[in-house]
Amino acid sequence: MNVKISRSLGLVAALYFTANFSAQNTKKDTLPKEQKIEEVVMIGYGTQKKSNVTGAISSIKASDIENAPAAGRPEQVLQGRAAGISVISNSGQPGSAPTVRVRGITSFGAGSNDPLWVVDGIVVDNIGWLNQSDIEGMEILKDGASAAIYGVSAAKGVILITTKKGAKGRMNLSYNGFFGVGNAAKKLDLLNATQYANIMNEANTNDGKAPMFSNPNSFGAGTDWQKQIFNSAQRQSHEFSINGGNDKSTFFTSFGYYDQEGIVLRDISNYKRINARFNSTHKVFDFLTIGQTFAYTHVKAQGISDNNEFGGPLSSAINLDPTTPLVVTDIASQPFPSDYTNNPNIIRDANGNPYGISHYVSKEMSNPLAFQETQRGRYRWSDDIVANVFGDWKINKNFNFKSTVNGKLSYWGNQAFTPKAYLSSANSNSTNNLFREIQRKFEWNTENTLTYHNKFGLHNLNVLLGQGYYEYNISYGQNTTYKNLPTNNWQDASFNFDISPTDKTSNAWDGKQTHKASYFARVVYDYDNKYLFTGTIRRDGSSKFGRNNHWGNFPAMSLGWNVSNENFWPENNVVNSFKLRGGYGILGNDGIDNFQFANFLVAGSNYTFGDNIIHVGYAPSTLENPDLKWERTSQFNIAADLKIFKNFDLSVDVYRKKSTDILRQVEVPGYLGLINNPWRNIGDMNNDGIEVSLGYKKNWGDFGFSANGNFAYLKNEITRLEGGKEYVNFASFQTLGTVSRLQVGQSYGSFYGYQNLGVFQNQAEIDAYRNSNGGLIQANAKPGDFKRLDANGDGKIDEADYVNLGNSVPKYTFGFTLNMNYKNFDLMVFAQGQAGNKIFQGLRRLDIPEANYQTAILDRWTGEGTSNTVARLTKDDPNQNYTRMSDYYLQKGDYLRLKLVQIGYTLSKDVAKTIGASKIRFYVTGENLVTFTKYTGYDPEIAGGDTFGIDRAYYPQARTFLFGANVQF
């Protein structure tokens, strides 16, 4: 790590000392200092001049995203626009939340690794309710020094969002909207019916069994199941805003409507959102300003199960045999007519014909169109209200006091009708039911800050003192189920039916409320804009932890030096400005449920006591741990910021992020009789990284050009696990069992399995592969089977030979944005990608031998010399070619995606004035136009939340074309 830092500093020094400086010893200012426009950034409970920022903060302004079409989730505007921020669109399903990571994985036990979201000072659990066009700016606090002001909640990074406010002057009305159509960017190459029949016959023959099909060529191409589930999908967005004000009051009001259909079975995959916002400020007296923000969002959505190999239309379309017809018009001609004649609840199409049922691929797999009929009428919904009120009292020219009350009230739920249905022998319902669930959660907090600011001589001092109190998870929920309704139609299903009390069930629950109190302070000082210092301390107390660790302290400090502001720095045309900065801070993470330190008695341990009568018994739920405490993440950051050749802006950050006392549940012996495994502080992990951002901007007359690129390198390593363990199992997959581990010395969720050394081409190669005692290492192998590495040298192949097969966490992430404009035309190009990771391609059901294959199986071994990468086909699989984890299932996850291309044209002002507008712009946008990758699944852009890199049939992203307009009055 020290070598990397030295190299980075050496590069910066070289840029300085090789510059062609002029002989001047003093600087020239073409503008008086009071006329210069200084860019400011949010730093938490305040702002700071960007030139004096000492922490690692990335900024995204409204101007950076205003032309990006609204997406289903506002988090997506972060993708590829800031170094060190990984935003992965896990799913193309409308409304699906992307995975956001700030400088990698911070924890592997306590909650998700999502950053802390703060919108207008309000801490929220997500920003799915936020309207993208309402965003004025976003600041990502990446290092310990900048994020420490948020203490125990900041270890995973902090993202500050400011929404738009009104400005004094004439009232402004604006509209931004688009309409577009999307389709699947890629489909898998699956076997057709003839290929499938031949492959199944070959597998049976290799196992010494009779062929499944007598005449494979009679099937032709068969059913293309992907064609049946993929469809074109419309997407539209309309946003209106009004803002204005005077010297006393300003306001901003917006309304938004967003509607997106899914590209997979759009009738049961869609998303609608309605937004409204009202922000205002009022100067009551010269010394007192009050204001508020208010946002309401309503969402209604339908969705299919994705990234789930155990059913759902995507997985079914991949695995179903193409010999099964979509719809059966002649039951007598089917090889198994009883599938259709013995089941009265079979699903039929509009013409009364039954949907085809596979006799070979069953379990959770079913005809996707029949499945669709059982899902109609299912939906989820939510209503979110997020608001705050504040008062800002200017005590005198140096002191300022601000008090805020923030809150979020959420209602959400879902409704589902499950009809009587027969989809297959393993997937049927003999009774129907109607289910409804409603939940409510209220969270609020109050914060008070006192700020002192003074400038004396060349000294600038800003001191912040603050206090906060927070209430989380004031919640409840309830659900109801009615069975055996007298209708089997979702449109007629209702809770108004008078049914038997025995067919009614209901449940209710209350949430576990959490309290937190905080005290914080910050000192920001600079001398003559040259020598910079920021010091922060926060003390948090939480009800989540026991009596021994209610409180935690989170200090931080950072230093900066604006070298180019020194008198010895001469004016030059190479390095125009140069700043060094560095910092260290300690952050926390409390992402566990409430009262995990305690031992509660719970019902369920029933017993008899002499009278043979069962009595309700109570037993401890887990083991008490009064020493349970926060995870601690310390982070060291050193960086340099430069402006080069007047038009280039370069930033380089090098950091080490160390997580200690990671919270995780530990396994205990079953004979203890505990319901839940206890929580302990059991692990440590490091993240080392380098981030580079480079921007260029220049105008030549009517032509303007700007380009911004960013690159990040990340090395993740687990350094300690509980009890001195070398590893613990992590993710598993079907019959393969565990496919990844948390292993000391390796990256989070690294893949482990057999290393294949090729394919045995003949019996002589099998006989030659022997141990030191002369015994066969793979005695069950036959020609065409995988040859496995005997990693531990014990002369046999078993799970002790599992080796590290690659990382699931990308080592490299990058993004690039290009903007050009000439007169009334403008062009934007945005690309992003990642590299250095592996993806587990788990699209096929391994426990269903007759599941379909991708056409890559056609390159299998069929005789000596035919293949050294794909083993022979077999269902019995005595050598465990396909039923044990190996590198066969892993593929490179590298990709570069042309995410967005937009061409716009702005009408002349004279034409706009004819309708009273000040600006009218039309644009055409293409999204996800092309992806460069070797990955053979639908989409390499996957993360899977905190289980990285396992593709269980992700919903692919759509390739979309949009036409839109921006109008301002």
N, C-alpha and C positions, 0 to 999 in steps of 0.2 A: 504493500500500500504506500509506504514512504517513497519507494522508487517512482510510483505513478505521480505522486504529488510533486516530486522534484522535477520530473520531466515536464509537467504542466507549467510549473513556475519558470523552468528554463526556456520554454517556448515563448512565454510572455516576455521574459527578459530579452530574448533574442529579437523579438519584434520591436522592442524599444531601442536597443543599442544599435541595430542595423538600420534604423530609420535615418533618412536623409534630412537631418535637422538644419534649420537655418541658424544663423549666428546670433539670433536675437536672444536676449536674456529675460525679457519681460513679455507679458501677454498684451494683446490688444482686444478690447471689447468694442464691437461695432454698435452694440446697443447698451444703454444703461441697464444696470442690473434690475431695476424696478420694472423695465419693459419686457424682460425675458419671460417666456411662458415655460414654467417648470412642470413637467409631468409628475403627477403624484400617484401613489399606489396605496391601497388599503393594507393596513398591517394589523388589524384587529383592534377594535376600540379606538380607531383613529386612522390618520393618513400620514404619509411621509413622502418627501421629495424622492423621486426615483434615484436621482444622482447620489443621495445620501443613504440609500438602503444598504444594510450590511448583511441581511439574511438572504437565503435562497428563495426568491419569490418570482414566480412566472405570472405574467399578466396577459389577459385576453380582454380586449375592449369590444364595445358594441360594433365599432367599425370593422373589426376582424371577422365578425360572424353575421353582419346584417344582411349579406347577400346569400348566406347559406340557407337553403330551404328548411323550413321547420320540420323537425323529425318527431317521431313518437315520444322520444325522451330527450330532455334538454342536455343530459350528460354527454350526448354524442357530439356536441360542438367542441368538446375538449379534445377529441381524438386527433392525434397527430399535430396538435398546435402548440405543445409545450414539451420540452425535454424532461424526461423522468416521469411523465404521466402516461400510464398505460390504460387505454380505454378499448375494451374488446366487446364488440357487438355479438354476444353469445348466440343470439337467435334473431332470425328475421321476422319472427312472429310480431305482429303489430302490438305496440305498447310494452314489449319486453325490455327490461332494464339491462343496460350494459354493465360489464364489470369494470370498475375504476380502481386503479392502484397507483399510489404515490410512492415512488422509489421502492417498489417491490413488495414482497410479503413481509409483514411485521410480526404476525402471530400465527400459530397453527393449532390453537385451541379455543381462544376466547373470542367468540363471535366471528363475524366476517372481517375481512381486511379492507372494508370500505372506509374512505376518509370521513372526517367530520364535515358536515355541510352546515354553513351559516349563511342565511339569507336575510339581508337587512338587519343583521345582528341577532336573528332568531335561529337557534340551533334546532335543526330538523333531522329526521331519520332518513329522508330521501327528498329528491327534488322532482319526482315524477309529475307533481301537480303544477310545476312552474312553466309559464309560457316563455318559450325561447325568445320571442321578440321583446319581452319586457326586461331582458337582461341589459344592464348598462355596462357592467364589467365583471370579470372574474379574476380573483387572485388566488394562486395556489401556494400555500405556505408549505415548503417542502422540507426544510431542515429544522433541527431542534431549536435553534436560536429564534427563528421567526414564529414557530408554532407553539412555543412554550407558554405564551400568554393564555392558551386554552388548556394547559395542564393535563389532567388525567385522561382527557378525551382526544388528545392530539397525536398520539403515537403513529397513527396510520395516515397522517397528513391532514391538513385543513384546507378547505376550499371556501373562500369568501365570495359571496355573490351580492352585488348591489343592483337593485332594480331601478328603472328609470324614474326620474322625478320631473316635475314641471319647472318651467323657467319663466321669469317675467317677460312680458311682451304680448304680441298678438296671439290669439288662439290658433293652434295648429292641429289639423286633422290629417291622419295618414292611414293608408290601407296597404296591406301587403298580403298577397294571396297567390295560390297556384292550384293547378289541376294537373294530374298526371296518371300514367299507367305503368305498372311494373309487371315483370315476368321473372321466372326462374332464370338465373344467369347460367346455371349448369345443371345437367342431369347426369346421373351415374350410368356407366356402361354396364348394364346387367345382361345376363344370358337370356336369349329368347327361348321359346318353348322347345325348339328342336335341339339347341345347344344344351339346354337344361336336361332334357331326357337322355341325351348321350352321356352327359357328365354323371348323372345318377346311375345309369347302367354301368359305367366304368367303375364307379366307387363300389357298387355291389359285386362286380366281377372280381375286383382286387381283394375283396373280403371272402371270396369263395361262395357268393350267393347268386341267386338267379337275377337276371336283369329286371328292373322295375317296369320298363316299357318295351312292348314287342316291336313297335314301329315308330321310332322317334321322328322320322321325317314327316309323318302324317300330321304333326302338330303345327307345322309352319312357324310363323313368328309368335303366335299365341297372344296373350294379353300383356299389354304394356301398362303395368300398374302405375308407373310414374305419370304417364300421360293422363291417367284418370284423376290423379289428385292435384296436379299442378294446373293453375289457371291464371289468366290475367287478373290484375287487381288494381282498382282505382284508389287514388290517394288525393286528398284535397285539404287545403288549409286557407282560412280567411281570418285576418287579424285587423282590427281597427283600434286606433288610439287617438285620444284628444288630450292636449296639454296646453297650459298657459298660466297666466297669473299676473300679479302686479307687485308693487313694492312690499305689500303686506302679506299676500297669500299666493301660493302656487299649487298647481294640481296636475296629476297625470292619471288618466283613466284609459283602460284598454279592455277590449273584448276579443275573444278568440274562439274559433271553432276548427277542430281537426278531426278528420275522418279517414281511416285507412283500412282497406281490405287486405286480407292475407293472400299470398300466392299459393297456399295449400288449403283447399276446401274452404273458399272464402265465406260460405254460408255459416260456418262454425268457427271462423278465424277472422276477427275484425276488432276494431278499436275506435271509439269515439270519445272526444274530450271537449268540454266547454270550459272556458276560463273567463274570469272577470277580475279586474284589479282597480283599486283606487288608492293613490298615494297623495298626500297633501302636507304642506307645511304652512304655518301661520305665525307671523311675527306679532305677538300680542302687545308687547312693549319693546322698547329698544334693547332691553336686557333679557327678554324672555321669548323663546320660540318654542312652539309646540307643533306636533305633527303626528301622523299615523300612516301605516301601510295596512292594506287589507286585500287579501286575495282569496277567491273562491274557485274551486275546480270540481267539476263533476265528470266522472269517467264511467263508461259502460263498455264492457268488452267480452268477447268470446275467444276461447283459445283451445288449441289442441295440445295433447301431450307431446313434448319434443325432448330430445336428448334422453330418450328412454327406450332401451332395446326391448322392454317387456310390453309391447303393444303400442297402440297409436297408429294413425294412418301413415306417417312417414316410415316407421319401422316395418309396418305391414307391407307397404309398397315395395320396399327393398327386399324383403324376405319371402313373400308369397311366390309360389311357383307360377310361371307364366302359362302352364297347361290348364289352369282353372279359368273358366270363362267369367267375364264381368257379370253377365246376366244369363240365366238359363231359360231358353225358350222351348226346349224339348227335353223334359226330365228323363224320359225313357232312354235317351241316347247317352246319358251320363254313365261313367263307369261305376258310380256309387249312387244310384237313384234314391236309396233310403235316406240319404242326407237331407233330401227335400220333401219326401213323402211322410216321414215320421215326426215332423216337427211343426206343429200348428203356429208357432210364434216366429216362423222364419220371416225375415225382412224382404219386402218386395218393392219393385220400382213402380212408377206411375201407371204402367200398363199391366200390373198384376203379376209380372214375372219375378221369380225369386232371384236374389243376387247370388252369384256363384259362391260356393263354399269349398275351400281346399280340403281334400282328404289327406294330404301329405304334410302340409304346414299348418299346424293348429296352435294349441296353447293360447297365448294372448293374441295371436295374429288373426286378423279377420279382414274380409272384403272392405276396403276403405269407404266405398259408397254406402254399403250397408251400415257400417259404423257411423257414418255421418247422420243417418236417419235416427239413430239412437241418441244423438247429441243435440239435436235442435231444441231450442228453448232454454239451454243452459247459458248462464251469463254470470259475470261478476261486476260489481259496481263499487264506487267509492265517492264520497263527498268530503273534501278537505277545505277547512277554513284556517288560514294562517294570517295573523294580524299582530300589530304592536302599536303602542302609543308611547310617545316620549315627550319629555320636557327638557329644554336646554337653557340653562340660566347662566348668563354672562355676569359673574359677580363683579369683576373689574377687568382691566385690560390684561391681567395675568392669569386670573383664575376662572375656570369654567366648570359648572356642575351639570351633569346629565343623568336623568333617570328614565329607565324604560321598563315597560311591562310587556312581555312577549307571550304568545300562546298559539297553540295549534290544536284544533278540534277536528277529529277524523271519525267518520262513519264509513263502514265498508261491510261488504257481505257478498253472498252469492246465492243463486237459486238453480236447482237442477231437477229435471224430471227424467226418471229412468223407466222406460217402457218395458213391458213384457217383450222379450226378443230372443231369437236364436240366431247367433252368428256362427257358431261352430260347437262341436261337442265340448270344448273347454271354455266356451264364452257364451253364456246364456243367462236369461232372467225369467223365472217362472212367475214372478210377481212384479208389479210396478210400484214406484214410490215417488213422492214429491218431497224435496228437501229445501229448506231455507235457513240461512244463517245470517245473523246481524251482529256486528261488533262496534264498539265505540271506544275511542281513546282520547283523553285530554291531557295535554302537557303544557306547563306554563313556567315562566321564570321571571324574575325581576333582577335588574342590574343597575348599579349606581356607580358613577365614576366622577372623580374630581381631577381636573387637569390643570397643571401649572405650566405656563409657557413664558419664557423671558429671553430677551436678547440683550446682552450687555457687552459692548465692544465687539470683539470677534467671536464671542462665546454665544452659542445657541443651546438652550436647555429646555427640555420638555419632560415633565414628570406626570405619571398617571398613577392614581390610586383607585382601586375598584373593589366592589363587593357584589356577590351574586348569590341568589337562592333559587333552586331548581326543583321542580316536581315532575316526575316522569311516570308514565304508564298508569294513569288514573283511568282504568278501563274495565269493561265488562263485555260479555258476549253470551249469546244464546242461539240454539238451533232447534229446529222441529222437523220431524219426518212423519209423513202420512203414507201408509202402505195400503195396497189393494184398493186403489181408487177405481170407481166404476167407469173409467175412461182410459183408453190407452193412447190418447192423443195429447201431445204437449200443449196445444192451443187451448184445450178444454180443461186441463189439469188445474185444480184449485183447492185451497185449504177450506173452502166453504162447504165441501162435501161432508155429509154426516156419515162418518164411518165408525167402526167399532173402536172403543177405547183401547183395546189390545193392539190395534194397528197404529196407535199414536205414541210416539216417543219424543222426548225433549230433553235438552241439557242446558245448563247455564253455568257460568263461572265468572269470577272476579279476577282482575289482574293483580299482580304483586307490585305495589307502589314503591317507587324509589325516590329518595331524597338526596340532594347534594347541596353543600354550601361551599362557597369559594371566596378567597381573598387574593388579590393580585396587585402587582405594582410593576411599573416599567419606567426606566430612565433612558431618555434618548438625548445624546449630547454630541455636538460637533464644534470644532474650533475652525472658524474661517472656511467652512465647507471642505476642509482638508482631512482632519483627523476625526474619525467617527466612532461612536461608542453606543451600544444598546445593551442594557441589562434588564432582565425580567425575572420575576419570581411569582409563582402561583402556589397557593396552598388549598388543596381540595379535600373535603370530607364527604364520605359516601356511606349510605346505609347498606351498600352491597358487601362491605367487608366487616370482619369481626372486631371485637373490642380492642384487639391488639394493633389493629391497622386501620382505624377509621380515617386517619388523616395521612396525606402524602404531600411532599414538597417537590416542586418542579422548577428548578432554576435554569437560567440560560444567560449567555453573554456572547456578544459579537463585536468585532472591531473592523474598521475600514480605513482605507487611506486613499484619498483622491490624489494620486501621484501627479496627475496632470494639472492640478491646481497649485502646485508648488512653483515658486518663482524661478527655480532652476530649470523647470520644464519649458523649453523654448517652443514658440509657435512653429508648426511644421505641417506638411501635407500628407504625412503617413499615419502616425498615431496621434489622433486629435484629442482623445481623452483616454485615461487609463486609471482604473480603480482596482485596488486589491481589497479583498474582504475575507473574513473567516469567522467562524463561530462554533460554539459548543452548547448543547442544551440537553436536558433530561425531560422526557415526555412520559405519559402514562397511558394505560389501556385498562378499562374496566368492563370490557364487553362480555360479561357473563350475566346470567339471570340473578335475580335478587336472592339473598339469604343462602348462597351456596356454602357459606362457612358454617351454617347451623345444622343441627341434627333434629329433625322433626319426627314425631310419631304419626304414622299414616295407617289408615284402615286397610284391611285385606288379608292380614295374617290370622285367619280364623282358626279356632281350635275347639276341642272337646275337653271337658273336665269332669270325668267320673260319671256323668249322666247321659253320655252319648248324644248330647244336644250340642249343635254347632253354635258357638258363641263368636260374636264379632271381636276380632283381635287387632291389636295395634303393635307396630314394630318400628324401629328406627329406619328412616328412609336411606340414610347414608352415615358416614362417619363425620364427626364434628372436626372443624379445623379453624380455631380462633386465630391462627397465624396467617390465614389466607390474605394475600395482599395484591396490590396492583402489579401488572406487568410494567417493567421499566425499559424504556428505549432511549439510549443515549446516542447522540448523533454529532459527529464532527464534520464540518464543511469548510473548505477553503476554495477560493474562486478569484477570478479576474474578469473585469468588464472593460471592453475597449471599443472605441470608435475609430475606424481605420479608413483612410482615404475619404473622409467626410461623409461617405455614404454607406459604409459597412458597420454594423453593430455585432460584436462578437462577445459571447459570454461562455466561460468554461468553469464548471464546478466539479470538484472531486470530493467524495464524501465516504464516510464509514458510518453505518447505522447498526447499532448493536442492541438487540432485544435480550433482556435477561428476565429470569423468574417468569417465564411464559406459563400462562394458566392452561391447564389441560386436565381432563378427567383421567384417573389412573385405574387400571384394572386391579380388582381385589379377588381373592378366592371366593367361589360360589357358595362355599359352606358358611360364609358369614351371613347369608340371607338378606343382603341389602338390595333394595329396589334400584338405587342409583349408585353408580361409581362416584367416589368422592373427588372433589377438585383439589389440585395441588399446584404449587409453583414448581415446574419440573424441567424447564428447558431453556436453552439459549440459542440465539441465531444471529448471524451477521449478514448485512447487505453492503457490499462495496460497489461504488459506481462512479462513472464519469458522465457528465452531461455537457453537450455543446450546442449552442444556439447561434445561428448566423443569419443576419438580415441585411438586405440591400434595398435602397429606395432612391430613385432619381427621376426627374422630369426633364424632358427635352421639348420645349414648346408645347405642342398639342399632345405629345406622347408621354405617358407616364408608365413607369415600370417599378415593380417591387417584388422581391422574392424573400421568403423566410423558410429556413430549414432548421431542423433539430435532430439530434442524434443522442442516444443514451446507451451506455453499457452498464450491465448489472451482473454482479456475481453474488449469488445467494448461497449460504452455507449454514447448515445446522451444526452447532458446536457442542451441545449437551442435551441428553435425554434423561428421564427419571431413572433413578436406581443404577446409573452407570450403564444402561442398556446401549447396545450398539445401534439398534434400530427398532422401530415399531411399525407394524403394517399400516398401510394407509388405504388407498382405494382398491376395490376389487372389481372383477368383471366376470359374470356368468360362471361357467365351469372352470375358467382359468384360475379362480381364486384371487389372491392378492397380486396386483400388477404394479403397484408402486409403494414406496416406503418413505418414512421419515428416517433418514440414516445420518448418523454423525459423520461429518466430513463431506456430505453431499448436499445437493440442492433440495429444496422443499419439493416433496412429491416426485422424487426421481423414480424412473421406471427400472424395475428389476425383473430379471428372468434369465432364461437360457440364452447363451450366445451361440448362434448357429455357425458352423464352420463350412457350410455347404450341404450338398445332398450326396448320399452314398450312391455311386453310379453302378456298382456291382457288388457281388458277394465278397470278392477279394478285398475290397476296401473295408467292408464290415469286419472281416476276419483279421485284417491288419491293425485295427484300432483296439489295442489291448493295453491292460494295465501292467504294472511292474511284476505282477505274479503270473502274467501270461493269460489272464482271464479276459473275456470280451467285455469291453466297456459298455457297449449297447447290444446286449444279447437278443433283445426283442426286435431289433431293426431288420428291415428288408431293403433291397435295392429300391431307391426312390425316397427313402426316409431321410429326415434331417440328421446331420452329424452334429452333436452337441459338444461344447467345450467342457472338459473335466477341469473346472476352475480350481478346485482345491486339491487336485491330484490324488484323490483317494481311490481311483480306479473304478468308480461307478458314477452314474448320472442320477442325481436327485436334487431337491431344492437347495441343498448346501452348495450347489454349483451356480446359484443365481448370482449374477453380476450386474453392475450398474450399466444400463443400456441407454441412458440419456436423460436430459433434463426436460421437465415439463414447463419450466419458467423460461421465457425468451431471454436470451442474453443481450440482444440488440433490439431497440425500437427506434423508429425514425419517421419523420413526416416532412412534407415539402408543400409550400403554398406559393403559387405564382399569380400575380395580378398585373394586368396590362390594360391601359385605356388609351384610345386615340379618338379625339374629338368626342363624338356621342356614343362610341362603341366601347365596351369593356369586356374583358375576358378574365375568368378565374379558373385555375387548375389546382386541384388538391390531390395529393397522393400520400399514402402512408403504408407502413409495413412493419415486419418484425423478422428476426432470424435467431438461429442458435438454439432452437427448441425442437423437441420431438412430439408427435401426436400419435396417440393410440387410436388406430382405425378400427373401431368396434361396431361396425354397421351390420354384421351378420350374426344371427342367433346360432351360437355354437352348440346349444343343447337341442337343436332341431336339425338332425343330419340332412333332412331334405330341403332345408332353407336354400333359397337361390344364392348364386354367387355373382360377383362382378366378373367381367370378361377377362380380368387378369389371371383367373384360374385356368384359362386356355393355354397358358405358358407353363403348366405343371410338368412334372417329370413323367414321361411315358415310356422311357427306355434310355439306355446308356447314352449320355451326351445330350439329351434333350433339354435339361434344365439343371442348374446348380443353385437356384434360388427359391423354387416353389416345389414342395414335396408332392409325392404321388397322392392320388385321391383314395381315401378310405374312410368308412364310417366307424369301424371298430377301433381304428387308430391305436394299435398296440404300442407304437413308438411314441405316442403322445405328440405327434407333429402339430396338431391343431388344438389340443386340449390342455396344453400347458403354456404358460407365458414364455414368449421368446421375442427376439428382435424382428421376427417375421411380421408382427402386428404393428411395428413402429415405422413411421415415415417422418421425413423432415417437415417441420412446420413453417419454413421460410416462405414469405410471400411479399410481394409489392402490389398494392392495389391502387388503381386510378379511381379514387373515391368519388370525385366530383369534377365535372367540367361545366362551366356556365358561360354563356354568351349573352350579353345584354345590350340594349340600345335605349338611349334616353332621348325623348322627343325634345325639340327645341323649345325654349321658354315661350316663344310667341305662340306655338301650337298649344302648349299646356295652358296658357292664359285663356284660350278660347272656352275652356270649361272651368275657369277659375282656379286652376291648379298651379302650383309652383314647380312641380316636377312630376313627370310621367315616364316611367321606365318599364320596358318589357324585357323578359329574359326567357331563355330556354336552358334547361339543366339536364344533364345526364349523370346518374349516380351508379356507382359500382360497375363502371363500363367494362373494365378488363382487370383480371387478376393473374399475375405471373407467379406460378407455384408448381411444385411437383406433387403436391398432395392430391390423392385420388378421391377423397371424400367431397361432399358438397362444398365445403368452405373451410379454409385453413384458419380463419379468424375466430378461434374458439378459446374459451378460458374455463368455462364451467364453474363459475364462482370461485370457491377455494379448492376445488378438485380440478386442477389444471390439466388440459391436454387429453382428455378422454372423450372421443367422439362417439356417442351412442345414438346418433341420428339427430343432429342439430337441424333446426328449421333454417333453411338457407336464406340468405339475404337476397332481396329482389334487385334486378337491374331495372332502373326506373328512368322514365323520361317525363319531364315536367315543363309546363308552360305557365309563366306567372307574370305578375305586374306589381310595381311599387308606385303608389300615387300619394302625393303630398299636397295639401291645400293650405 
